[in-house]
Amino acid sequence: MPVARAVVFDFNGTLSNDEPLLARVYQEQFAVLGKPITVSHYYEHFAGHTDEEVYTRWFGHADPTLIRDRIERYNRLAADGSTVDGEMRAAVRFAAGRVPVAIVSAAARSEIEPIVDAAGISDALTLIVSHDDVRKGKPDPECYLTAARALGVAPRELLVFEDTDVGVAAAKAAGARVVGLTRTLGPERLAAADELVDRIDVPLLERLLCS
């Protein structure tokens, strides 16, 4: 495999351990709208997808007002940055001391930036590619190809961390090396990744970047 010239983290569920929080937000909002979902349905069908995809699948269309409300609900719950734990913060800073570090996410920039600011790691990031910056969401590779161009590296030189099957598919389609974080969907659905891990910490980044 090529030497990694940049490290890229998916946001929801990967850099930010927030998939349970997202499931709660969707459950609460959808219940108010009269079409509730279960937690298992969220993980089975929605995890990793854009809001537009989620709302279109469930309601037949994507209402921007509802999406803004969903983001506001999320930001109220995650505003303190605690979903980015100490191990992850240390891993981001370790990586940033060696290569550019980016976030590539199906989330909106308005929900990514407040969390990384609160977690105190925004200065360690070279780039954020959010759903606002692309036309197609994961599993389309556009987001990772966009990141590679902006970072000035070949897609195969990206070391990507993802927690969903659609995210793994997007990164692999771009030609990146992908590490699957199993805590969200388990190892079976991430089988296409180059490597599977159950945590991201400094020893992992040291092994992947320095060995």
PERA-V557220 format. One record per pair of residues at least 12 apart in sequence whose C-alpha atoms are under 7 Angstrom apart, sorted by the first residue. I is the first residue (numbers start at 1). GAP is how many residues later the second one is. Records with the same first field share a line. If there is no record, write none. Layout:
BEGIN
I = GAP / GAP
END
This chain:
BEGIN
2 = 154 / 155
3 = 154
4 = 153 / 154 / 155 / 205
5 = 94 / 148 / 152 / 153
6 = 93 / 94 / 95 / 151 / 152 / 153
7 = 92 / 93 / 94 / 95 / 151 / 152 / 153
8 = 93 / 94 / 95 / 96 / 150 / 151 / 152 / 153
9 = 93 / 94 / 95 / 151 / 152 / 153
10 = 93 / 94 / 95 / 151 / 152
11 = 92 / 93 / 94
13 = 150 / 171
14 = 147 / 148 / 149 / 167
15 = 69 / 73
16 = 67 / 68
17 = 66 / 67
18 = 65
22 = 52
23 = 16 / 19
25 = 45 / 48 / 49
47 = 117
48 = 58 / 116 / 118 / 119
49 = 57 / 89
50 = 56 / 57 / 87
51 = 16
71 = 40
75 = 36
78 = 37
79 = 35 / 36 / 39
80 = 38
81 = 34 / 35 / 37 / 38
82 = 37
84 = 35
87 = 114
88 = 112 / 113
89 = 32
90 = 112
91 = 110 / 111 / 114
93 = 31
94 = 108
95 = 110
96 = 28
100 = 26
101 = 24 / 25 / 26
102 = 23 / 24 / 25 / 26
103 = 24 / 25 / 26
104 = 24 / 25 / 26 / 39 / 40
105 = 24 / 25 / 26
106 = 24 / 25 / 31 / 32
107 = 23 / 24
108 = 22 / 23 / 24
109 = 21 / 23
129 = 14 / 18
138 = 28 / 29 / 32
139 = 27 / 28 / 30 / 31
140 = 30
141 = 29 / 30 / 32 / 33
144 = 27 / 30
145 = 29
155 = 19 / 20 / 21
156 = 19 / 20 / 21
157 = 19
158 = 18 / 19
159 = 17 / 18 / 19
160 = 16 / 17 / 18 / 19
161 = 17 / 18 / 19 / 20
162 = 17 / 18 / 19
163 = 17 / 18 / 19 / 21
164 = 21 / 26
165 = 24 / 25
168 = 22 / 24 / 25
177 = 17
178 = 15 / 16 / 17
179 = 14 / 15 / 16 / 17
180 = 13 / 15 / 16 / 17
181 = 15 / 16 / 17 / 18
182 = 14 / 15 / 16
183 = 15
END
